[in-house]
Amino acid sequence: MNTAKAYSPAGISSFFEICDTMPDGTPISDVERIGSRGGGFAFQKGVTTEVAISEAEINSVRIFINEKEAPEAETTRTVVKNLLGLARGKYEVIVKHTVEVPIGAGFGSSAAGALTTALALSKALKLNMTYNQLGRIAHAAEVKCKTGLGTVGPLMIGGCVITLEPGAPGIAIIDRIPISTDYIIVAGVLGPISTREVLSSIERRLAVNKWGKRILEEILAEPSLENFMNSCRKFAEKSGFITSKTKRLMDLAVKAGAIGAAQNMVGEAVHAVAEPDNAERVAQAFKSVLPENNVLVAPVDIQGARILG
């Protein structure tokens, strides 16, 4: 049996614009050209994936998430199928995801799972592929399964990320706001919002794209961390994602001394960025209204997804 392991930070999206149609409105057919513009953070709690393979008569796949079998993990399954199609021989594949963030609350867990699966499985199968080639397979699986649009590329880079042009890794144009490694993200989670439903609602898409475009321009006009956070909060308000509960969390974070706070896209959750000396105060402010398990604290990850020893 051959095994390999990979890690990816979680990906918190702070604002976005859906890019899956041509300017005239016709759908883009090439999944590598579909994606999003937007921005957010790589968060140092994420997904660790261990892959075990053994030779078999026919290809088979079993996927586990936090030790429970997960037949519904279509994005991961799609990545495995695509890589097995490039391998010599047939294999029994067991994928074990350890996920440190809530699923469906805007932490990019499906993208992190897809990317770590691609990294680990390619190593186990000795496929010798580049980082971007593997990223493109993960990106295509996300788009095809409608679990996300453009989170894979930013997870490969880390930091405070801005996607200027959409698409798969190697096609997208991605930039960063340079920030020091000691900033802490404090996230407060209320509950999930279905990404698939957002991507399917015409009204929601129009609002997202109108404001996503404007917010990107506002951030690029002054690419500071403070302006980034304030602009992203404005995006949540104007595009209709904000709820009375997420607004309350954002207000609490700022009052506790955070640099800024924005809503996770897409989830009923909030992420605040704080200096190390007052991150605890922000966390306590969230814990005053949320169960302790719903408050996550970790640094910004500036390395991105990687294979583990």
KEVOKOL-778064 format. One record per atom (N, C-alpha, C, O): x, y, z. Coordinates in steps of 0.02 Angstrom, whole numbers, padded with zeros to 5 digits, always signed. Layout:
REM KEVOKOL-778064
XYZ
...
END
This chain:
REM KEVOKOL-778064
+00043-00060+00000
+00000+00000+00000
+00044+00062+00000
+00092+00068+00038
+00027+00109-00043
+00065+00171-00049
+00025+00228-00019
-00034+00236-00035
+00056+00270+00023
+00018+00325+00054
+00053+00392+00041
+00114+00394+00030
+00014+00446+00044
+00042+00514+00039
-00006+00561+00074
-00066+00546+00081
+00020+00618+00095
-00019+00665+00135
-00008+00737+00110
+00046+00754+00089
-00061+00777+00114
-00054+00848+00094
-00098+00891+00139
-00146+00867+00169
-00080+00954+00144
-00116+01002+00186
-00134+01063+00145
-00095+01086+00103
-00193+01090+00157
-00211+01155+00128
-00243+01198+00183
-00283+01172+00222
-00225+01262+00186
-00263+01307+00230
-00336+01309+00208
-00351+01292+00151
-00380+01330+00253
-00448+01345+00232
-00446+01410+00193
-00399+01449+00199
-00497+01421+00152
-00499+01483+00112
-00561+01523+00130
-00617+01503+00115
-00549+01580+00162
-00606+01623+00180
-00614+01675+00124
-00568+01714+00112
-00671+01674+00091
-00684+01723+00039
-00722+01782+00069
-00771+01773+00105
-00697+01843+00055
-00726+01903+00086
-00772+01942+00038
-00817+01977+00060
-00760+01935-00027
-00805+01964-00077
-00791+01928-00142
-00738+01898-00151
-00839+01930-00189
-00828+01895-00252
-00873+01921-00308
-00923+01955-00296
-00853+01904-00368
-00893+01917-00428
-00893+01852-00468
-00840+01824-00481
-00952+01829-00488
-00958+01765-00524
-00940+01776-00597
-00967+01820-00630
-00892+01737-00622
-00869+01745-00692
-00879+01679-00729
-00832+01641-00740
-00941+01666-00750
-00954+01604-00787
-00991+01616-00852
-01015+01568-00884
-00997+01679-00872
-01028+01695-00937
-00985+01745-00975
-00945+01781-00946
-00994+01747-01041
-00961+01795-01085
-00995+01863-01074
-01050+01866-01045
-00963+01919-01097
-00996+01984-01090
-01067+01987-01118
-01109+02025-01092
-01082+01947-01170
-01150+01947-01198
-01198+01901-01161
-01257+01895-01180
-01173+01868-01108
-01218+01826-01068
-01217+01752-01085
-01249+01712-01051
-01182+01732-01139
-01180+01660-01155
-01134+01625-01105
-01081+01651-01088
-01154+01565-01083
-01113+01529-01034
-01044+01511-01062
-01038+01494-01121
-00994+01514-01020
-00926+01492-01039
-00926+01416-01034
-00946+01388-00983
-00902+01382-01087
-00904+01309-01086
-00840+01278-01057
-00842+01223-01030
-00784+01313-01063
-00720+01286-01039
-00714+01297-00963
-00710+01353-00940
-00714+01241-00925
-00713+01248-00851
-00650+01283-00826
-00650+01312-00772
-00596+01282-00866
-00534+01315-00844
-00539+01391-00851
-00498+01428-00823
-00588+01414-00889
-00599+01487-00898
-00652+01514-00850
-00657+01574-00840
-00691+01469-00821
-00742+01490-00772
-00707+01503-00705
-00658+01470-00688
-00733+01551-00669
-00703+01565-00603
-00736+01625-00571
-00795+01638-00581
-00697+01661-00531
-00724+01720-00498
-00669+01772-00490
-00609+01755-00489
-00689+01835-00484
-00643+01886-00458
-00662+01894-00385
-00719+01879-00365
-00615+01917-00344
-00633+01926-00274
-00572+01927-00230
-00516+01938-00253
-00583+01915-00165
-00526+01917-00119
-00544+01885-00053
-00602+01875-00037
-00491+01870-00015
-00502+01839+00050
-00436+01817+00081
-00383+01845+00066
-00439+01768+00125
-00381+01747+00164
-00372+01672+00164
-00420+01634+00163
-00309+01651+00166
-00293+01581+00183
-00286+01578+00258
-00249+01617+00289
-00321+01530+00288
-00330+01527+00361
-00295+01464+00387
-00306+01409+00361
-00252+01472+00438
-00209+01417+00460
-00245+01362+00500
-00214+01328+00540
-00309+01354+00488
-00343+01292+00505
-00368+01270+00438
-00393+01311+00399
-00364+01206+00423
-00383+01188+00355
-00400+01115+00348
-00433+01085+00390
-00375+01086+00293
-00390+01016+00277
-00324+00978+00267
-00282+00998+00227
-00317+00923+00304
-00261+00877+00293
-00290+00815+00262
-00339+00787+00287
-00261+00792+00207
-00287+00734+00172
-00234+00680+00166
-00178+00693+00144
-00253+00620+00186
-00209+00562+00178
-00240+00516+00126
-00299+00499+00130
-00199+00496+00078
-00223+00452+00025
-00184+00386+00030
-00123+00386+00036
-00220+00330+00026
-00188+00264+00024
-00211+00228-00039
-00271+00225-00054
-00164+00201-00077
-00182+00165-00138
-00153+00094-00137
-00098+00083-00112
-00191+00048-00166
-00163-00019-00177
-00189-00044-00244
-00244-00028-00265
-00147-00084-00278
-00166-00109-00344
-00228-00153-00339
-00237-00189-00289
-00270-00149-00390
-00334-00186-00388
-00354-00206-00458
-00323-00186-00507
-00407-00247-00462
-00434-00269-00528
-00470-00211-00563
-00464-00202-00623
-00508-00173-00522
-00544-00115-00550
-00533-00055-00504
-00518-00063-00445
-00540+00006-00532
-00533+00066-00491
-00591+00072-00443
-00649+00062-00461
-00576+00089-00380
-00630+00102-00331
-00606+00158-00285
-00547+00167-00273
-00655+00195-00258
-00639+00253-00216
-00682+00252-00154
-00743+00242-00158
-00651+00262-00095
-00689+00273-00034
-00662+00337-00002
-00602+00348+00003
-00709+00380+00020
-00690+00445+00047
-00716+00451+00118
-00774+00434+00132
-00674+00475+00163
-00694+00485+00233
-00681+00558+00251
-00630+00587+00233
-00728+00588+00288
-00719+00656+00315
-00723+00651+00390
-00775+00631+00417
-00670+00669+00424
-00666+00663+00498
-00690+00595+00521
-00732+00589+00566
-00662+00543+00489
-00673+00472+00507
-00741+00443+00490
-00755+00385+00504
-00785+00485+00459
-00850+00457+00438
-00849+00450+00362
-00825+00494+00327
-00874+00394+00338
-00876+00384+00265
-00921+00437+00234
-00975+00451+00260
-00899+00465+00178
-00934+00522+00147
-00945+00510+00073
-00910+00538+00031
-00995+00468+00056
-01008+00454-00015
-01030+00516-00053
-01027+00519-00115
-01053+00568-00016
-01078+00630-00048
-01022+00677-00070
-01035+00729-00100
-00959+00660-00055
-00903+00706-00070
-00885+00704-00144
-00832+00677-00163
-00930+00732-00185
-00923+00726-00258
-00861+00762-00286
-00831+00739-00334
-00843+00819-00255
-00786+00857-00282
-00722+00817-00275
-00683+00813-00323
-00712+00787-00217
-00653+00744-00206
-00655+00684-00253
-00604+00667-00284
-00714+00653-00259
-00721+00594-00303
-00703+00610-00375
-00671+00570-00409
-00723+00669-00398
-00708+00691-00467
-00633+00699-00477
-00606+00679-00529
-00598+00727-00427
-00525+00734-00431
-00492+00665-00437
-00448+00655-00479
-00514+00618-00395
-00485+00550-00395
-00495+00517-00463
-00449+00488-00491
-00557+00522-00489
-00572+00490-00554
-00527+00518-00609
-00501+00481-00651
-00518+00585-00609
-00477+00616-00661
-00404+00595-00657
-00372+00584-00708
-00378+00590-00596
-00308+00569-00588
-00299+00495-00603
-00248+00475-00632
-00348+00453-00584
-00343+00381-00601
-00344+00371-00677
-00314+00324-00703
-00377+00417-00712
-00378+00414-00785
-00309+00426-00816
-00297+00407-00873
-00264+00457-00778
-00196+00470-00802
-00146+00418-00779
-00088+00417-00801
-00168+00373-00734
-00122+00325-00704
-00117+00261-00746
-00163+00244-00784
-00061+00227-00737
-00055+00160-00766
-00081+00110-00715
-00062+00114-00656
-00123+00064-00736
-00149+00014-00690
-00213+00036-00656
-00237+00092-00667
-00240-00009-00616
-00303+00003-00580
-00289+00003-00505
-00245-00033-00481
-00326+00045-00468
-00311+00053-00396
-00374+00058-00353
-00426+00084-00374
-00367+00032-00293
-00415+00047-00240
-00388+00108-00204
-00331+00108-00181
-00428+00161-00200
-00405+00224-00170
-00447+00240-00108
-00508+00239-00110
-00412+00253-00053
-00447+00275+00008
-00423+00346+00025
-00363+00357+00033
-00470+00393+00028
-00454+00463+00042
-00481+00480+00112
-00541+00471+00125
-00437+00505+00155
-00460+00525+00223
-00447+00599+00233
-00389+00621+00237
-00501+00638+00236
-00496+00710+00248
-00504+00723+00323
-00551+00699+00355
-00458+00761+00351
-00468+00787+00419
-00481+00862+00411
-00437+00900+00391
-00543+00883+00427
-00564+00952+00414
-00571+00989+00480
-00609+00969+00524
-00534+01044+00486
-00533+01082+00550
-00581+01141+00551
-00584+01178+00600
-00619+01150+00497
-00666+01207+00493
-00736+01182+00478
-00744+01127+00453
-00788+01222+00494
-00857+01201+00479
-00866+01195+00403
-00839+01235+00365
-00904+01145+00382
-00916+01134+00311
-00978+01173+00290
-01030+01169+00323
-00974+01210+00234
-01031+01246+00208
-01041+01316+00236
-01092+01348+00225
-00991+01340+00274
-00998+01407+00305
-00948+01457+00277
-00930+01506+00310
-00925+01445+00215
-00881+01493+00183
-00808+01487+00203
-00773+01538+00208
-00784+01425+00214
-00713+01415+00229
-00676+01377+00173
-00619+01357+00182
-00709+01369+00116
-00676+01338+00059
-00654+01266+00071
-00603+01244+00043
-00691+01229+00113
-00669+01161+00130
-00670+01114+00069
-00628+01069+00064
-00718+01124+00024
-00719+01079-00035
-00660+01092-00081
-00631+01045-00108
-00641+01155-00088
-00581+01171-00129
-00518+01144-00096
-00474+01116-00130
-00513+01152-00030
-00454+01127+00006
-00451+01051+00002
-00397+01022-00005
-00509+01018+00006
-00512+00945+00000
-00491+00922-00069
-00454+00874-00076
-00516+00957-00120
-00500+00939-00189
-00425+00947-00203
-00393+00905-00234
-00398+01004-00180
-00327+01019-00192
-00280+00971-00156
-00231+00948-00185
-00295+00957-00093
-00252+00911-00055
-00257+00840-00083
-00208+00802-00082
-00316+00821-00108
-00324+00755-00140
-00280+00751-00202
-00246+00701-00213
-00282+00805-00242
-00242+00806-00304
-00167+00801-00287
-00130+00763-00319
-00145+00839-00237
-00073+00838-00218
-00052+00770-00192
-00001+00742-00214
-00091+00742-00146
-00072+00678-00114
-00078+00619-00163
-00033+00577-00166
-00134+00617-00201
-00144+00560-00245
-00093+00559-00302
-00069+00506-00322
-00075+00618-00328
-00026+00620-00382
+00042+00595-00357
+00080+00563-00394
+00057+00609-00293
+00120+00585-00265
+00117+00509-00256
+00164+00473-00273
+00061+00484-00229
+00054+00412-00218
+00058+00373-00284
+00086+00319-00288
+00027+00402-00337
+00027+00370-00403
+00090+00384-00443
+00099+00357-00498
+00135+00426-00415
+00198+00446-00449
+00183+00475-00519
+00212+00453-00569
+00137+00523-00522
+00115+00551-00586
+00161+00606-00613
+00159+00622-00672
+00203+00635-00569
+00249+00689-00590
+00213+00746-00628
+00224+00756-00687
+00170+00781-00592
+00134+00837-00622
+00153+00901-00585
+00174+00899-00527
+00146+00959-00619
+00163+01023-00586
+00106+01045-00540
+00050+01019-00543
+00123+01092-00498
+00075+01121-00450
+00014+01148-00486
-00043+01135-00466
+00024+01186-00539
-00032+01215-00576
-00074+01162-00612
-00135+01168-00616
-00041+01110-00638
-00079+01056-00671
-00127+01023-00621
-00185+01010-00638
-00102+01011-00561
-00144+00981-00509
-00199+01029-00486
-00256+01009-00474
-00180+01093-00481
-00229+01144-00462
-00286+01149-00513
-00343+01160-00494
-00269+01140-00577
-00321+01144-00629
-00371+01087-00623
-00430+01096-00635
-00346+01028-00604
-00391+00970-00595
-00438+00983-00536
-00498+00968-00539
-00411+01011-00481
-00452+01026-00423
-00503+01081-00439
-00562+01076-00420
-00481+01133-00475
-00525+01189-00495
-00583+01162-00538
-00641+01180-00527
-00567+01121-00588
-00618+01095-00633
-00670+01054-00595
-00730+01057-00610
-00647+01015-00545
-00694+00975-00504
-00741+01019-00465
-00801+01005-00460
-00715+01073-00436
-00756+01121-00397
-00810+01152-00441
-00868+01156-00421
-00790+01174-00501
-00837+01208-00546
-00891+01158-00569
-00951+01174-00569
-00868+01098-00588
-00914+01047-00613
-00965+01026-00560
-01024+01016-00575
-00942+01021-00498
-00987+00998-00443
-01023+01056-00410
-01061+01046-00362
-01012+01118-00435
-01045+01178-00408
-01033+01189-00333
-01078+01213-00298
-00973+01171-00309
-00958+01183-00238
-00916+01246-00229
-00904+01268-00173
-00895+01277-00284
-00857+01339-00281
-00837+01360-00350
-00848+01324-00399
-00807+01419-00355
-00788+01445-00420
-00714+01460-00427
-00683+01444-00478
-00685+01490-00376
-00617+01513-00385
-00575+01510-00322
-00531+01552-00312
-00588+01461-00279
-00551+01459-00215
-00485+01421-00220
-00439+01434-00181
-00480+01376-00268
-00420+01333-00272
-00356+01375-00283
-00307+01366-00248
-00358+01421-00332
-00298+01462-00347
-00272+01500-00286
-00212+01495-00271
-00314+01538-00251
-00291+01573-00191
-00262+01527-00137
-00216+01546-00101
-00290+01466-00130
-00264+01419-00080
-00192+01397-00096
-00155+01376-00052
-00174+01401-00159
-00106+01382-00180
-00055+01436-00165
+00005+01424-00166
-00080+01497-00151
-00036+01554-00142
-00032+01576-00069
+00022+01591-00043
-00090+01577-00035
-00092+01597+00035
-00090+01672+00045
-00081+01710-00003
-00100+01693+00108
-00098+01764+00125
-00165+01799+00117
-00218+01767+00121
-00163+01865+00106
-00223+01904+00092
-00226+01911+00016
-00188+01949-00014
-00270+01874-00015
-00268+01861-00087
-00321+01903-00124
-00377+01911-00100
-00302+01928-00183
-00350+01961-00227
-00346+01929-00296
-00293+01928-00327
-00403+01902-00319
-00405+01873-00387
-00429+01927-00435
-00487+01949-00432
-00384+01948-00480
-00399+02003-00527
-00435+01978-00589
-00479+02011-00616
-00415+01918-00612
-00446+01889-00672
-00462+01816-00656
-00422+01781-00625
-00521+01792-00679
-00544+01726-00660
-00510+01669-00697
-00474+01679-00746
-00522+01609-00673
-00499+01549-00708
-00461+01501-00663
-00451+01513-00603
-00441+01446-00693
-00403+01395-00657
-00332+01419-00643
-00310+01467-00674
-00296+01387-00596
-00226+01405-00584
-00186+01404-00650
-00191+01357-00690
-00146+01456-00660
-00108+01463-00722
-00144+01507-00773
-00113+01532-00820
-00210+01516-00763
-00249+01559-00807
-00271+01621-00768
-00267+01677-00792
-00295+01610-00706
-00315+01666-00663
-00256+01713-00650
-00198+01691-00650
-00271+01777-00639
-00218+01823-00617
-00233+01839-00544
-00284+01868-00527
-00185+01820-00502
-00195+01826-00429
-00140+01870-00400
-00081+01862-00416
-00160+01916-00356
-00114+01961-00323
-00124+01954-00247
-00170+01919-00225
-00083+01987-00209
-00091+01985-00136
-00082+02055-00108
-00047+02097-00137
-00114+02068-00051
-00095+02126-00011
-00042+02101+00037
-00056+02056+00077
+00020+02128+00034
+00072+02102+00078
+00056+02118+00151
+00047+02176+00170
+00051+02066+00192
+00039+02076+00263
+00089+02034+00302
+00113+01983+00277
+00105+02055+00363
+00152+02017+00404
+00119+01953+00429
+00058+01947+00429
+00160+01905+00451
+00135+01839+00469
+00101+01837+00537
+00073+01786+00556
+00102+01893+00574
+00074+01888+00641
+00000+01909+00648
-00027+01910+00703
-00032+01926+00592
-00104+01942+00597
-00144+01879+00612
-00130+01825+00586
-00195+01887+00654
-00236+01831+00675
-00307+01841+00646
-00334+01896+00647
-00335+01787+00622
-00405+01788+00600
-00448+01757+00655
-00434+01701+00678
-00500+01793+00675
-00548+01766+00723
-00614+01758+00685
-00641+01807+00660
-00638+01697+00680
-00700+01684+00642
-00755+01661+00689
-00744+01621+00734
-00814+01687+00677
-00874+01668+00716
-00925+01638+00669
-00945+01669+00619
-00947+01577+00684
-00990+01540+00638
-01061+01532+00665
-01071+01506+00720
-01110+01555+00626
-01180+01548+00644
-01211+01488+00608
-01248+01449+00638
-01195+01481+00543
-01223+01424+00506
-01206+01426+00433
-01174+01473+00410
-01226+01374+00395
-01210+01371+00324
-01258+01409+00279
-01314+01425+00299
-01235+01425+00219
-01278+01451+00165
-01258+01409+00104
-01198+01399+00093
-01306+01385+00065
-01290+01343+00008
-01260+01383-00050
-01292+01427-00078
-01196+01366-00067
-01163+01398-00124
-01202+01385-00188
-01211+01429-00230
-01225+01323-00194
-01261+01303-00256
-01322+01347-00266
-01337+01367-00322
-01359+01361-00212
-01419+01403-00218
-01402+01474-00240
-01437+01505-00280
-01347+01501-00212
-01326+01569-00229
-01308+01572-00303
-01326+01619-00339
-01270+01521-00327
-01248+01520-00396
-01307+01512-00445
-01301+01528-00504
-01363+01486-00419
-01421+01473-00462
-01473+01528-00462
-01517+01529-00505
-01469+01575-00414
-01521+01628-00409
-01501+01688-00452
-01448+01718-00442
-01544+01706-00499
-01529+01761-00546
-01523+01828-00509
-01477+01866-00522
-01569+01841-00462
-01568+01906-00426
-01504+01912-00385
-01470+01964-00386
-01487+01857-00350
-01427+01859-00308
-01364+01868-00350
-01318+01905-00331
-01361+01834-00407
-01304+01840-00452
-01295+01912-00476
-01239+01937-00478
-01350+01944-00495
-01345+02013-00520
-01317+02060-00467
-01275+02102-00481
-01342+02052-00405
-01318+02094-00349
-01244+02081-00334
-01205+02127-00324
-01226+02016-00332
-01157+01996-00319
-01110+02026-00371
-01058+02054-00354
-01129+02021-00435
-01084+02043-00488
-01079+02119-00492
-01025+02146-00507
-01134+02153-00480
-01133+02227-00480
-01085+02251-00426
-01041+02293-00438
-01094+02225-00365
-01053+02250-00309
-00983+02220-00307
-00936+02253-00285
-00977+02157-00329
-00910+02126-00331
-00862+02167-00374
-00804+02177-00355
-00887+02190-00431
-00846+02230-00477
-00825+02296-00444
-00767+02316-00446
-00874+02330-00413
-00859+02395-00380
-00811+02388-00322
-00765+02429-00314
-00821+02336-00282
-00779+02327-00222
-00707+02313-00243
-00660+02337-00211
-00698+02273-00296
-00630+02259-00321
-00595+02325-00340
-00536+02335-00324
-00632+02369-00375
-00603+02434-00394
-00585+02475-00333
-00532+02507-00330
-00629+02475-00283
-00616+02513-00221
-00554+02488-00184
-00515+02527-00158
-00546+02422-00183
-00488+02393-00148
-00424+02409-00186
-00373+02426-00155
-00426+02403-00251
-00365+02415-00291
-00345+02489-00290
-00286+02505-00299
-00394+02533-00278
-00377+02605-00273
-00337+02619-00210
-00298+02667-00208
-00346+02577-00158
-00306+02586-00097
-00298+02517-00064
-00335+02499-00019
-00248+02478-00089
-00242+02409-00066
-00210+02401+00003
-00155+02372+00010
-00244+02427+00054
-00221+02418+00123
-00267+02366+00156
-00323+02355+00133
-00243+02336+00210
-00283+02286+00245
-00347+02318+00273
-00401+02287+00271
-00341+02380+00299
-00399+02415+00328
-00452+02427+00274
-00512+02414+00285
-00431+02452+00216
-00478+02466+00163
-00509+02402+00135
-00567+02400+00117
-00468+02349+00133
-00492+02284+00110
-00550+02261+00154
-00603+02242+00129
-00540+02263+00220
-00592+02239+00266
-00655+02282+00263
-00711+02256+00262
-00646+02348+00261
-00704+02393+00258
-00744+02384+00194
-00806+02384+00194
-00707+02375+00138
-00740+02366+00073
-00778+02300+00071
-00832+02296+00043
-00749+02248+00101
-00782+02183+00101
-00845+02183+00144
-00894+02149+00127
-00843+02220+00199
-00904+02226+00239
-00959+02260+00198
-01017+02239+00199
-00940+02312+00161
-00987+02348+00118
-01017+02300+00066
-01076+02304+00050
-00975+02253+00041
-01000+02204-00007
-01055+02161+00023
-01107+02149-00008
-01044+02138+00085
-01095+02096+00119
-01161+02134+00127
-01215+02106+00118
-01155+02200+00143
-01215+02241+00153
-01252+02252+00087
-01312+02241+00082
-01215+02274+00035
-01246+02294-00028
-01272+02235-00068
-01322+02241-00104
-01238+02177-00063
-01259+02120-00104
-01314+02079-00072
-01339+02032-00101
-01332+02097-00009
-01389+02065+00023
-01372+02003+00063
-01418+01966+00083
-01308+01990+00076
-01290+01932+00116
-01295+01944+00191
-01306+01898+00230
-01288+02007+00211
-01283+02023+00282
-01349+02004+00317
-01403+02013+00290
-01343+01977+00378
-01402+01963+00419
-01394+02003+00484
-01340+02029+00498
-01447+02007+00522
-01442+02045+00585
-01388+02014+00630
-01354+02049+00667
-01381+01947+00627
-01332+01912+00669
-01260+01925+00645
-01215+01936+00686
-01249+01923+00579
-01180+01936+00556
-01162+02009+00566
-01104+02025+00581
-01211+02054+00559
-01197+02125+00572
-01176+02135+00645
-01129+02172+00659
-01210+02101+00690
-01194+02107+00761
-01123+02083+00774
-01085+02115+00812
-01104+02026+00745
-01036+02000+00754
-00983+02049+00728
-00932+02060+00760
-00996+02077+00668
-00948+02125+00640
-00940+02186+00686
-00884+02209+00697
-00996+02211+00712
-00993+02268+00757
-00955+02252+00821
-00915+02292+00846
-00967+02192+00848
-00932+02170+00909
-00856+02166+00897
-00817+02186+00940
-00837+02140+00839
-00766+02132+00823
-00730+02200+00820
-00676+02209+00848
-00762+02247+00786
-00731+02313+00778
-00727+02349+00846
-00678+02381+00862
-00780+02341+00885
-00781+02371+00952
-00726+02342+00996
-00698+02377+01039
-00710+02278+00985
-00657+02244+01025
-00587+02259+00999
-00537+02235+01027
-00583+02300+00946
-00517+02322+00922
-00490+02288+00860
-00431+02295+00843
-00533+02249+00825
-00511+02217+00763
-00496+02270+00710
-00524+02325+00711
-00452+02254+00663
-00436+02299+00608
-00497+02307+00563
-00509+02360+00534
-00536+02254+00559
-00598+02255+00520
-00630+02187+00522
-00599+02139+00544
-00693+02183+00499
-00728+02119+00498
-00773+02116+00437
-00801+02167+00416
-00779+02057+00408
-00821+02047+00349
-00857+01981+00354
-00842+01940+00398
-00905+01969+00309
-00943+01907+00311
-00910+01855+00265
-00885+01872+00212
-00911+01792+00286
-00885+01738+00244
-00931+01730+00183
-00992+01733+00188
-00899+01720+00125
-00937+01708+00064
-00923+01637+00040
-00868+01624+00016
-00970+01590+00047
-01039+01605+00062
-01056+01567+00127
-01052+01505+00128
-01074+01603+00180
-01093+01571+00242
-01119+01623+00291
-01104+01682+00285
-01158+01600+00339
-01179+01646+00392
-01125+01643+00446
-01133+01612+00498
-01070+01676+00430
-01011+01676+00472
-00973+01741+00460
-00980+01772+00407
-00932+01760+00508
-00895+01823+00504
-00821+01809+00519
-00805+01768+00562
-00777+01844+00482
-00705+01840+00498
-00679+01910+00513
-00690+01958+00475
-00643+01915+00568
-00613+01978+00588
-00537+01969+00586
-00512+01915+00601
-00502+02023+00568
-00428+02021+00569
-00404+02063+00627
-00424+02121+00635
-00361+02034+00668
-00338+02069+00728
-00262+02064+00736
-00231+02018+00710
-00234+02112+00771
-00163+02109+00791
-00158+02055+00845
-00207+02040+00879
-00099+02024+00854
-00092+01971+00903
-00112+01992+00974
-00139+01951+01012
-00100+02055+00992
-00113+02075+01062
-00187+02086+01078
-00205+02089+01136
-00230+02091+01026
-00301+02096+01045
-00346+02044+01011
-00407+02051+01011
-00315+01992+00982
-00354+01938+00952
-00398+01904+01004
-00455+01885+00991
-00370+01896+01065
-00407+01862+01119
-00469+01903+01138
-00522+01874+01153
-00463+01969+01137
-00520+02012+01154
-00576+02005+01102
-00635+02003+01118
-00555+02000+01039
-00605+01991+00985
-00638+01922+00993
-00699+01916+00986
-00598+01871+01008
-00626+01804+01017
-00676+01803+01075
-00729+01771+01070
-00659+01837+01129
-00704+01839+01187
-00770+01875+01169
-00823+01856+01193
-00765+01927+01128
-00825+01963+01106
-00871+01916+01067
-00932+01917+01076
-00842+01874+01024
-00882+01825+00986
-00912+01773+01034
-00969+01752+01026
-00871+01751+01083
-00894+01699+01130
-00950+01724+01176
-00986+01685+01206
-00956+01790+01180
-01011+01817+01221
-01079+01805+01189
-01131+01808+01223
-01080+01791+01124
-01144+01779+01089
-01146+01711+01053
-01198+01692+01026
-01090+01675+01052
-01087+01611+01015
-01061+01556+01061
-01024+01570+01108
-01078+01493+01047
-01046+01437+01083
-00971+01437+01067
-00950+01456+01013
-00931+01416+01116
-00858+01417+01109
-00834+01381+01046
-00787+01403+01013
-00866+01324+01030
-00845+01284+00972
-00857+01321+00905
-00829+01301+00854
-00898+01373+00907
-00913+01410+00845
-00866+01469+00833
-00875+01508+00787
-00815+01475+00876
-00766+01529+00868
-00698+01497+00852
-00672+01457+00890
-00670+01516+00794
-00607+01487+00771
-00554+01542+00769
-00567+01597+00745
-00495+01527+00795
-00441+01576+00797
-00378+01545+00768
-00356+01492+00791
-00348+01577+00718
-00286+01552+00689
-00253+01607+00648
-00287+01653+00625
-00186+01603+00639
-00152+01653+00597
-00172+01647+00523
-00201+01597+00502
-00155+01699+00485
-00160+01696+00412
-00105+01648+00389
-00048+01653+00412
-00121+01603+00342
-00071+01557+00315
-00041+01588+00252
-00077+01602+00204
+00024+01600+00253
+00053+01632+00194
+00093+01585+00149
+00127+01607+00103
+00087+01520+00163
+00124+01472+00122
+00081+01439+00069
+00105+01424+00014
+00018+01426+00085
-00025+01392+00037
-00021+01317+00042
+00016+01290+00084
-00059+01282+00000
-00065+01209+00003
+00002+01175-00013
+00041+01200-00054
+00014+01118+00021
+00079+01085+00011
+00075+01011+00028
+00032+00989+00065
+00121+00973-00001
+00129+00902+00017
+00165+00899+00083
+00211+00938+00096
+00144+00852+00126
+00176+00843+00192
+00225+00785+00187
+00217+00739+00148
+00277+00790+00229
+00334+00742+00227
+00315+00670+00218
+00359+00627+00216
END
